[in-house]
Amino acid sequence: MAILKGACIIGQSGGPTAVINASAYGAIRAALDSDVITKVYGAAHGIKGVLDDVLYIMDEEDADELALLRNTPSSELGSCRYKMKDPDVDDTDYKRILEIFKKYDVRYFFYNGGNDSMDTCNKISKYMQKVGYECRVMGIPKTIDNDLFGTDHCPGFASAAKYIATSCMEVSKDATVYDNAQITVVEIMGRHAGWLAASAALASHFGAGPDLIYLPEVDFSMEQFIADVEKIYATKNKVLIAVSEGIHYADGRFVSEAEVSATDGFGHAQLGGLAVKLADVLKKQTGAKVRGIELSLLQRCGSHLASKTDVDEAEMAGRVAVEAATAGETDKMVAFERVMENGQYTCKPVLLPLSSVANYEKKVPLEWINEEHNNVLEAFIDYALPLIQGEPERATEFSLPRYARLKKVVAK
Protein backbone atom coordinates (compact mmCIF):
# COMPACT_ATOMS: atom_id res chain seq x y z
CA MET A 1 0.00 0.00 0.00
CA ALA A 2 1.43 3.32 -1.09
CA ILE A 3 2.04 5.97 1.54
CA LEU A 4 -0.72 8.58 1.47
CA LYS A 5 0.20 12.00 2.80
CA GLY A 6 -2.28 14.73 3.53
CA ALA A 7 -4.48 16.40 6.14
CA CYS A 8 -7.27 14.77 8.12
CA ILE A 9 -10.67 15.88 9.38
CA ILE A 10 -12.21 14.45 12.55
CA GLY A 11 -15.92 15.00 13.12
CA GLN A 12 -18.47 14.14 15.81
CA SER A 13 -22.11 13.37 15.05
CA GLY A 14 -25.36 12.37 16.69
CA GLY A 15 -26.21 12.42 20.39
CA PRO A 16 -23.42 13.27 22.84
CA THR A 17 -22.02 10.83 25.39
CA ALA A 18 -19.73 10.86 28.41
CA VAL A 19 -16.82 9.48 26.37
CA ILE A 20 -17.16 10.69 22.76
CA ASN A 21 -14.43 13.25 23.47
CA ALA A 22 -12.15 10.44 24.63
CA SER A 23 -12.51 8.99 21.12
CA ALA A 24 -11.81 12.41 19.64
CA TYR A 25 -8.70 12.65 21.79
CA GLY A 26 -7.52 9.21 20.72
CA ALA A 27 -7.92 10.16 17.06
CA ILE A 28 -6.49 13.68 17.39
CA ARG A 29 -3.45 12.55 19.37
CA ALA A 30 -2.72 9.69 16.95
CA ALA A 31 -3.13 12.02 13.97
CA LEU A 32 -0.84 14.68 15.46
CA ASP A 33 1.78 12.00 16.11
CA SER A 34 1.50 10.52 12.61
CA ASP A 35 4.29 10.97 10.05
CA VAL A 36 1.87 10.98 7.10
CA ILE A 37 -0.91 13.24 8.39
CA THR A 38 0.19 16.78 7.63
CA LYS A 39 -2.55 18.76 9.40
CA VAL A 40 -5.31 17.84 11.83
CA TYR A 41 -8.69 19.54 11.56
CA GLY A 42 -11.78 19.17 13.74
CA ALA A 43 -15.11 19.73 11.99
CA ALA A 44 -17.40 22.19 13.75
CA HIS A 45 -20.73 20.41 14.27
CA GLY A 46 -19.92 17.28 12.34
CA ILE A 47 -20.42 17.06 8.61
CA LYS A 48 -22.10 20.50 8.63
CA GLY A 49 -18.74 21.99 9.57
CA VAL A 50 -17.24 20.43 6.46
CA LEU A 51 -20.08 21.70 4.27
CA ASP A 52 -19.89 25.17 5.83
CA ASP A 53 -16.07 25.27 5.74
CA VAL A 54 -15.73 25.71 9.50
CA LEU A 55 -12.77 23.60 10.56
CA TYR A 56 -10.75 23.94 13.76
CA ILE A 57 -6.95 23.60 13.57
CA MET A 58 -6.20 20.96 16.21
CA ASP A 59 -2.42 21.42 15.71
CA GLU A 60 -2.74 24.79 17.48
CA GLU A 61 -4.32 23.37 20.64
CA ASP A 62 -2.34 22.97 23.86
CA ALA A 63 -1.41 19.32 24.47
CA ASP A 64 -2.53 19.39 28.11
CA GLU A 65 -5.89 20.91 27.15
CA LEU A 66 -6.39 18.21 24.53
CA ALA A 67 -5.65 15.53 27.14
CA LEU A 68 -8.52 16.88 29.25
CA LEU A 69 -10.89 15.73 26.48
CA ARG A 70 -10.61 12.24 27.97
CA ASN A 71 -12.94 13.24 30.80
CA THR A 72 -14.89 16.04 29.15
CA PRO A 73 -18.48 15.00 28.36
CA SER A 74 -20.59 15.79 25.29
CA SER A 75 -19.22 16.61 21.84
CA GLU A 76 -16.57 19.31 22.25
CA LEU A 77 -16.21 19.91 18.51
CA GLY A 78 -19.97 20.19 18.16
CA SER A 79 -22.41 17.67 16.71
CA CYS A 80 -25.25 17.56 14.20
CA ARG A 81 -28.09 15.40 12.97
CA TYR A 82 -27.83 15.89 9.24
CA LYS A 83 -29.01 13.24 6.81
CA MET A 84 -27.21 13.28 3.50
CA LYS A 85 -29.17 12.25 0.44
CA ASP A 86 -28.14 9.37 -1.77
CA PRO A 87 -25.48 10.81 -4.13
CA ASP A 88 -27.27 9.22 -7.10
CA VAL A 89 -30.32 11.35 -6.23
CA ASP A 90 -28.59 14.57 -5.21
CA ASP A 91 -24.80 14.90 -5.14
CA THR A 92 -24.72 18.59 -4.14
CA ASP A 93 -23.35 17.91 -0.64
CA TYR A 94 -20.80 15.45 -1.94
CA LYS A 95 -19.43 17.89 -4.50
CA ARG A 96 -19.08 20.46 -1.71
CA ILE A 97 -17.27 17.96 0.54
CA LEU A 98 -14.89 17.11 -2.31
CA GLU A 99 -14.28 20.84 -2.82
CA ILE A 100 -13.37 21.26 0.87
CA PHE A 101 -11.21 18.13 0.89
CA LYS A 102 -9.26 19.48 -2.08
CA LYS A 103 -8.97 22.96 -0.54
CA TYR A 104 -7.28 21.59 2.61
CA ASP A 105 -5.63 18.55 0.95
CA VAL A 106 -7.69 16.22 3.15
CA ARG A 107 -6.78 12.58 2.57
CA TYR A 108 -8.18 11.14 5.79
CA PHE A 109 -11.70 11.51 7.18
CA PHE A 110 -12.75 10.14 10.57
CA TYR A 111 -16.38 10.32 11.67
CA ASN A 112 -17.44 9.50 15.21
CA GLY A 113 -21.09 8.53 15.64
CA GLY A 114 -23.85 5.93 15.61
CA ASN A 115 -25.96 4.19 12.97
CA ASP A 116 -26.82 7.26 10.90
CA SER A 117 -23.27 8.59 11.16
CA MET A 118 -21.88 5.32 9.80
CA ASP A 119 -24.31 5.70 6.88
CA THR A 120 -22.91 9.19 6.24
CA CYS A 121 -19.39 7.79 6.45
CA ASN A 122 -20.23 5.01 4.00
CA LYS A 123 -21.80 7.40 1.47
CA ILE A 124 -18.83 9.77 1.54
CA SER A 125 -16.38 6.90 1.16
CA LYS A 126 -18.23 5.44 -1.83
CA TYR A 127 -18.52 8.86 -3.50
CA MET A 128 -14.81 9.59 -3.14
CA GLN A 129 -14.03 6.21 -4.68
CA LYS A 130 -16.48 6.88 -7.52
CA VAL A 131 -14.91 10.22 -8.47
CA GLY A 132 -11.39 8.90 -8.04
CA TYR A 133 -10.32 11.11 -5.13
CA GLU A 134 -7.95 9.14 -2.91
CA CYS A 135 -9.16 9.51 0.63
CA ARG A 136 -9.31 7.00 3.47
CA VAL A 137 -12.56 7.10 5.43
CA MET A 138 -13.01 5.45 8.83
CA GLY A 139 -15.94 5.27 11.24
CA ILE A 140 -15.42 5.55 15.00
CA PRO A 141 -18.37 4.06 16.93
CA LYS A 142 -20.42 6.00 19.45
CA THR A 143 -23.85 5.55 20.97
CA ILE A 144 -25.26 5.18 24.43
CA ASP A 145 -28.04 3.11 22.80
CA ASN A 146 -25.50 0.30 22.19
CA ASP A 147 -27.34 -0.64 19.00
CA LEU A 148 -24.52 -0.52 16.44
CA PHE A 149 -24.45 -3.76 14.48
CA GLY A 150 -21.37 -5.99 14.51
CA THR A 151 -19.68 -4.69 17.64
CA ASP A 152 -19.96 -6.33 21.07
CA HIS A 153 -20.70 -2.93 22.59
CA CYS A 154 -20.36 0.78 21.79
CA PRO A 155 -18.35 3.54 23.46
CA GLY A 156 -20.71 5.60 25.59
CA PHE A 157 -23.04 2.76 26.53
CA ALA A 158 -21.12 1.58 29.60
CA SER A 159 -20.94 5.01 31.21
CA ALA A 160 -24.65 5.62 30.58
CA ALA A 161 -25.39 2.16 31.97
CA LYS A 162 -23.36 2.94 35.08
CA TYR A 163 -25.20 6.23 35.52
CA ILE A 164 -28.57 4.54 35.10
CA ALA A 165 -27.75 1.70 37.51
CA THR A 166 -26.41 4.13 40.12
CA SER A 167 -29.39 6.48 39.74
CA CYS A 168 -31.84 3.59 40.07
CA MET A 169 -30.07 2.45 43.24
CA GLU A 170 -30.38 5.96 44.65
CA VAL A 171 -34.04 6.25 43.64
CA SER A 172 -34.70 2.84 45.16
CA LYS A 173 -33.25 3.94 48.50
CA ASP A 174 -35.19 7.21 48.39
CA ALA A 175 -38.46 5.44 47.55
CA THR A 176 -38.30 3.24 50.64
CA VAL A 177 -37.77 6.02 53.19
CA TYR A 178 -41.39 6.42 54.28
CA ASP A 179 -43.72 3.81 55.68
CA ASN A 180 -46.35 4.36 53.05
CA ALA A 181 -47.44 2.91 49.74
CA GLN A 182 -45.45 4.21 46.78
CA ILE A 183 -44.90 3.35 43.13
CA THR A 184 -42.11 4.89 41.07
CA VAL A 185 -41.70 4.73 37.29
CA VAL A 186 -38.29 5.60 35.82
CA GLU A 187 -38.18 6.36 32.10
CA ILE A 188 -34.90 5.53 30.37
CA MET A 189 -33.68 6.31 26.85
CA GLY A 190 -33.89 3.71 24.07
CA ARG A 191 -36.16 3.97 21.03
CA HIS A 192 -35.91 0.49 19.50
CA ALA A 193 -33.21 -1.19 21.61
CA GLY A 194 -33.50 -1.68 25.35
CA TRP A 195 -29.85 -1.90 26.39
CA LEU A 196 -30.07 1.19 28.60
CA ALA A 197 -33.29 0.25 30.38
CA ALA A 198 -31.89 -3.26 30.89
CA SER A 199 -28.94 -1.65 32.67
CA ALA A 200 -31.26 -0.84 35.55
CA ALA A 201 -31.05 -4.57 36.33
CA LEU A 202 -27.49 -3.99 37.54
CA ALA A 203 -28.98 -1.97 40.39
CA SER A 204 -31.39 -4.78 41.29
CA HIS A 205 -28.56 -7.31 41.10
CA PHE A 206 -26.78 -5.44 43.86
CA GLY A 207 -29.81 -5.10 46.09
CA ALA A 208 -31.46 -1.78 45.33
CA GLY A 209 -33.16 -1.46 41.98
CA PRO A 210 -36.31 -1.94 39.89
CA ASP A 211 -38.77 -4.75 40.51
CA LEU A 212 -39.90 -4.62 36.88
CA ILE A 213 -38.12 -3.68 33.63
CA TYR A 214 -39.81 -3.25 30.24
CA LEU A 215 -37.89 -3.20 26.95
CA PRO A 216 -38.92 -2.36 23.36
CA GLU A 217 -37.65 -5.72 22.09
CA VAL A 218 -41.00 -7.26 23.10
CA ASP A 219 -44.59 -5.99 22.74
CA PHE A 220 -46.07 -4.14 25.69
CA SER A 221 -49.49 -4.90 27.17
CA MET A 222 -50.99 -2.26 29.46
CA GLU A 223 -53.26 -4.87 31.07
CA GLN A 224 -50.34 -7.18 31.86
CA PHE A 225 -48.27 -4.22 33.06
CA ILE A 226 -50.96 -3.26 35.56
CA ALA A 227 -51.25 -6.87 36.70
CA ASP A 228 -47.46 -7.13 37.16
CA VAL A 229 -47.39 -3.96 39.25
CA GLU A 230 -50.41 -4.89 41.36
CA LYS A 231 -48.92 -8.29 42.17
CA ILE A 232 -45.76 -6.75 43.64
CA TYR A 233 -47.66 -3.85 45.20
CA ALA A 234 -49.91 -6.26 47.10
CA THR A 235 -46.92 -7.90 48.80
CA LYS A 236 -44.37 -5.07 49.16
CA ASN A 237 -46.52 -1.93 49.22
CA LYS A 238 -43.82 -0.36 47.05
CA VAL A 239 -42.85 -0.88 43.42
CA LEU A 240 -39.98 0.51 41.36
CA ILE A 241 -40.34 0.18 37.58
CA ALA A 242 -37.85 0.91 34.78
CA VAL A 243 -39.26 1.45 31.29
CA SER A 244 -37.56 2.10 27.98
CA GLU A 245 -38.96 5.21 26.24
CA GLY A 246 -39.58 3.12 23.12
CA ILE A 247 -41.88 0.43 24.51
CA HIS A 248 -44.71 -0.20 22.09
CA TYR A 249 -47.98 -2.06 21.71
CA ALA A 250 -48.37 -5.13 19.50
CA ASP A 251 -49.51 -2.92 16.60
CA GLY A 252 -46.25 -0.95 16.76
CA ARG A 253 -47.63 2.23 18.34
CA PHE A 254 -45.39 3.78 20.98
CA VAL A 255 -46.92 3.79 24.45
CA SER A 256 -45.48 7.27 24.95
CA GLU A 257 -48.10 9.95 24.52
CA ALA A 258 -45.48 12.29 23.03
CA GLU A 259 -44.45 10.05 20.14
CA VAL A 260 -45.47 12.53 17.46
CA SER A 261 -44.39 15.71 19.24
CA ALA A 262 -41.38 16.10 16.95
CA THR A 263 -38.76 14.26 14.97
CA ASP A 264 -35.01 14.64 14.71
CA GLY A 265 -33.08 15.28 11.51
CA PHE A 266 -33.34 11.64 10.51
CA GLY A 267 -37.11 11.37 10.97
CA HIS A 268 -36.92 9.47 14.27
CA ALA A 269 -39.75 10.19 16.72
CA GLN A 270 -38.79 12.34 19.69
CA LEU A 271 -40.11 10.31 22.57
CA GLY A 272 -40.87 11.44 26.10
CA GLY A 273 -43.63 11.71 28.66
CA LEU A 274 -43.92 7.95 29.11
CA ALA A 275 -43.14 7.89 32.85
CA VAL A 276 -45.81 10.51 33.54
CA LYS A 277 -48.36 8.64 31.44
CA LEU A 278 -47.73 5.30 33.15
CA ALA A 279 -47.68 6.96 36.57
CA ASP A 280 -51.11 8.45 35.86
CA VAL A 281 -52.47 5.04 34.82
CA LEU A 282 -51.12 3.38 37.97
CA LYS A 283 -52.36 6.15 40.26
CA LYS A 284 -55.91 5.73 38.94
CA GLN A 285 -55.64 1.95 39.20
CA THR A 286 -54.10 1.64 42.67
CA GLY A 287 -54.74 4.93 44.44
CA ALA A 288 -51.13 4.86 45.62
CA LYS A 289 -48.68 7.74 45.58
CA VAL A 290 -47.01 7.42 42.18
CA ARG A 291 -43.98 9.26 40.83
CA GLY A 292 -42.86 9.42 37.22
CA ILE A 293 -39.16 10.18 36.73
CA GLU A 294 -37.53 10.82 33.36
CA LEU A 295 -33.74 10.60 33.42
CA SER A 296 -33.74 12.50 30.12
CA LEU A 297 -30.45 14.12 29.08
CA LEU A 298 -28.78 13.42 32.42
CA GLN A 299 -28.04 9.82 31.44
CA ARG A 300 -26.16 10.77 28.26
CA CYS A 301 -23.24 12.78 29.57
CA GLY A 302 -22.86 11.85 33.24
CA SER A 303 -19.07 11.86 33.15
CA HIS A 304 -18.89 12.04 36.96
CA LEU A 305 -20.10 8.41 36.87
CA ALA A 306 -18.16 7.36 33.79
CA SER A 307 -16.67 3.91 33.47
CA LYS A 308 -12.88 3.88 33.19
CA THR A 309 -13.24 0.86 30.93
CA ASP A 310 -15.51 2.91 28.68
CA VAL A 311 -13.15 5.90 28.61
CA ASP A 312 -10.14 3.74 27.80
CA GLU A 313 -11.96 1.82 25.07
CA ALA A 314 -13.37 5.01 23.54
CA GLU A 315 -9.89 6.49 23.31
CA MET A 316 -8.60 3.24 21.83
CA ALA A 317 -11.30 3.31 19.13
CA GLY A 318 -10.19 6.77 17.98
CA ARG A 319 -6.54 5.84 18.02
CA VAL A 320 -7.05 2.55 16.16
CA ALA A 321 -9.09 4.30 13.44
CA VAL A 322 -6.20 6.63 12.66
CA GLU A 323 -3.53 3.95 12.88
CA ALA A 324 -5.53 1.65 10.59
CA ALA A 325 -6.17 4.38 8.02
CA THR A 326 -2.54 5.49 7.85
CA ALA A 327 -1.61 1.82 7.41
CA GLY A 328 -3.86 1.62 4.35
CA GLU A 329 -7.35 0.70 5.61
CA THR A 330 -10.44 2.55 4.45
CA ASP A 331 -14.21 2.11 4.33
CA LYS A 332 -14.20 0.49 7.79
CA MET A 333 -15.54 1.06 11.30
CA VAL A 334 -13.62 0.17 14.44
CA ALA A 335 -15.61 -2.44 16.36
CA PHE A 336 -15.07 -4.24 19.65
CA GLU A 337 -14.69 -7.98 20.14
CA ARG A 338 -15.11 -9.38 23.65
CA VAL A 339 -12.43 -11.79 24.83
CA MET A 340 -12.95 -13.75 28.05
CA GLU A 341 -9.95 -15.68 29.35
CA ASN A 342 -10.02 -17.34 32.78
CA GLY A 343 -13.01 -15.20 33.67
CA GLN A 344 -11.17 -11.98 32.80
CA TYR A 345 -12.61 -9.52 30.29
CA THR A 346 -10.54 -7.85 27.62
CA CYS A 347 -11.58 -5.85 24.55
CA LYS A 348 -10.03 -6.45 21.14
CA PRO A 349 -10.49 -3.86 18.35
CA VAL A 350 -11.52 -5.22 14.95
CA LEU A 351 -12.40 -3.53 11.65
CA LEU A 352 -15.78 -3.99 9.96
CA PRO A 353 -16.87 -2.81 6.49
CA LEU A 354 -18.99 0.33 6.82
CA SER A 355 -21.61 -1.18 4.54
CA SER A 356 -22.18 -4.01 7.03
CA VAL A 357 -22.79 -1.57 9.89
CA ALA A 358 -24.73 1.36 8.44
CA ASN A 359 -28.46 1.45 9.23
CA TYR A 360 -28.57 -1.90 11.06
CA GLU A 361 -29.69 -2.06 14.69
CA LYS A 362 -28.49 -4.50 17.35
CA LYS A 363 -31.08 -5.30 19.99
CA VAL A 364 -31.07 -7.06 23.35
CA PRO A 365 -31.24 -10.83 22.60
CA LEU A 366 -34.71 -12.18 23.33
CA GLU A 367 -33.15 -15.05 25.27
CA TRP A 368 -31.83 -12.49 27.77
CA ILE A 369 -35.40 -11.36 28.57
CA ASN A 370 -37.52 -13.36 31.01
CA GLU A 371 -40.64 -15.27 29.97
CA GLU A 372 -42.93 -12.68 31.55
CA HIS A 373 -41.26 -9.93 29.47
CA ASN A 374 -40.89 -7.77 32.58
CA ASN A 375 -37.19 -8.17 33.40
CA VAL A 376 -33.85 -9.42 32.10
CA LEU A 377 -31.91 -12.53 33.02
CA GLU A 378 -28.44 -13.15 34.45
CA ALA A 379 -26.95 -13.25 30.95
CA PHE A 380 -27.42 -9.48 30.66
CA ILE A 381 -25.67 -8.90 33.99
CA ASP A 382 -22.74 -11.03 32.82
CA TYR A 383 -22.61 -8.98 29.62
CA ALA A 384 -22.82 -5.50 31.15
CA LEU A 385 -20.91 -5.81 34.41
CA PRO A 386 -17.36 -5.91 32.98
CA LEU A 387 -18.06 -2.79 30.90
CA ILE A 388 -18.85 -0.46 33.82
CA GLN A 389 -15.70 -1.15 35.79
CA GLY A 390 -13.22 1.44 37.03
CA GLU A 391 -13.18 5.09 38.00
CA PRO A 392 -11.28 7.47 35.69
CA GLU A 393 -8.84 9.98 37.16
CA ARG A 394 -10.45 13.37 36.65
CA ALA A 395 -8.97 16.84 36.86
CA THR A 396 -10.92 19.20 39.11
CA GLU A 397 -10.98 22.93 39.79
CA PHE A 398 -12.29 24.01 43.19
CA SER A 399 -13.81 20.52 43.48
CA LEU A 400 -15.72 20.92 40.22
CA PRO A 401 -14.81 19.09 37.01
CA ARG A 402 -12.08 20.71 34.93
CA TYR A 403 -13.13 20.21 31.33
CA ALA A 404 -11.11 20.93 28.20
CA ARG A 405 -11.12 24.55 27.02
CA LEU A 406 -10.13 24.45 23.40
CA LYS A 407 -9.11 27.55 21.46
CA LYS A 408 -10.91 26.33 18.33
CA VAL A 409 -8.88 28.34 15.86
CA VAL A 410 -10.79 28.30 12.58
CA ALA A 411 -8.88 27.37 9.43
CA LYS A 412 -8.87 29.93 6.60
Disulfide bonds with the S-S distance in Angstrom:
none
